[in-house]
């Protein structure tokens, strides 16, 4: 586990969300955002060949977005408060987090210069 690897923290947040460990998920999304340099809003993982399986999802490309990370952290906080204290969810209805759509697998193609 490389601490500076943004996508690692992102996926740990998504897994924690799925396990309904909302407080931990929030911490992972915050850790993910902390790995992104100030002034950068998106990390486009196409540069390293990190994209959806071309046989299943030929047009899907993974981009990590700071605004979506903040949304995810906010949703984790609301759901944690709801689960722990019975607090009402805001916006009048439940929302989820932004994550990679189900069914995606990823293949990373690292190319070296000859």
Secondary structure, DSSP 8 states (H G I E B T S, - for coil): --TT-HHHHHHHHHHHHHTT-HHHHHHHHHHHHHTS-TT--EEEGGGGT-EE-TTT-TT-B-EEEHHHHHHHHHHHHHHHHHHHH----GGGS--------TT--EE-------
